[in-house]
Amino acid sequence: MKLFLIALLILTLAMAYSPINKEIVEEIKRKTDLWTPVEPEDNVFRDRDEDEISSFLGTKIEDEKKSDSSDKDMGMKEDDDFNDHHGSLPTHFDARTEWGDICQFRINDQGKCGSCWAFGAVEILEDRICIKSKGNFTKNLSEQHLVSCIWGKKGCIGGNPVTAFGYLMFRGIPTEECKPYYSGETKDPGKCSNDCLDPDMDNKKYKCKSPWTGFRSKTIKKEIKKNGPVMTVMLVYEDLMNYGKGIYHHVAGRPMGGHAVKIIGWGKQDDHKYWIAANSWSEEWGENGYFRIKEGDSFAGKAAFACKPYKY
């Protein structure tokens, strides 16, 4: 009986474990001065345990050894004449500064659904349509449609960039007004339908073409400066869940799962190069929903994905 009670206690503690705790926050403070953690009581994930947090890390990270580091880009080769036409790459670049006067760069909240991959792909398409149209298109597109209709119908338990951009290229998605996002509350992808929530609403589909992949920092920066934000996949460690501000790099905690984010720019602080990324964990997380991460840390920026708007 005693052994049973001990085993039950251990199981209960394991089930209740959360990466949001004082110990990891103090460890972060000891190990780095590049970024600052948020205190547990102020953390947006303070009421969620490890399983709940892991459930919305829904992106598969492919073995980078399978990637050709010579930039085997899909449908778009590296532009060797970029510098001749666009000037050399700046030390700092931010899409919000470059196009913020004509386009909105929104921060979303994926909620309790592993749909980060969908948010990354959809935001990139709507950003790039806006940029290409010189601000004439500012509609939000529907992550819900992609989550509900993606091949395999498992939109809340993960996806990958190739599949996401493939769907945007071949099928397309309507506006968010047509199909608002609800899977963050239900944890369910829902049923796929081509109809809008309001049957009288226009269900026009927006597509992309020329899927693009880049594997080198310089190539990725060129693409962002020329065409707009890109998606990258990264490995999330427990310390990222405690991020407050600064240039993130992994210093504490275990790996939790794969995650997709949108890279909108880059910068440099002293000798530390970093990416500027938009997350899908609400504006309450990080630097108003954004974060900076050292180039290459946690696989961020090792591979990037995007596509061009269709007919814009």
Buried (B, 14 or more C-beta within 10 A) or exposed (E): EEEEEEEEEEEEEEEEEBBBBEEBBEBBEEEBEBBBBBEBEEBBBEEBBBEEBBBBBBBBBBEEEEBEEEBEBBEBEBBEEBEEEEEEBEEEBBBBEBBEEBBBBEBBBBBBBBBBBBBBBBBBBBBBBBBBBEEEBEBBBBBBBBBBBBEEEEBBBBBBBBBBBBBBBEBBBBBBBBBEBBBBEEBBBBEEEEEBEEEEBEBEBBBBEBBBBBBBBEBBBBBBBEBBBBBBBBBBBBBBBBBBBBBBBBBBBEEBBBBBBBBBBBBEEEEEBBBBBBBBBBBBBBBEBBBBBBBBBBBBBBBBBBBBBBEB
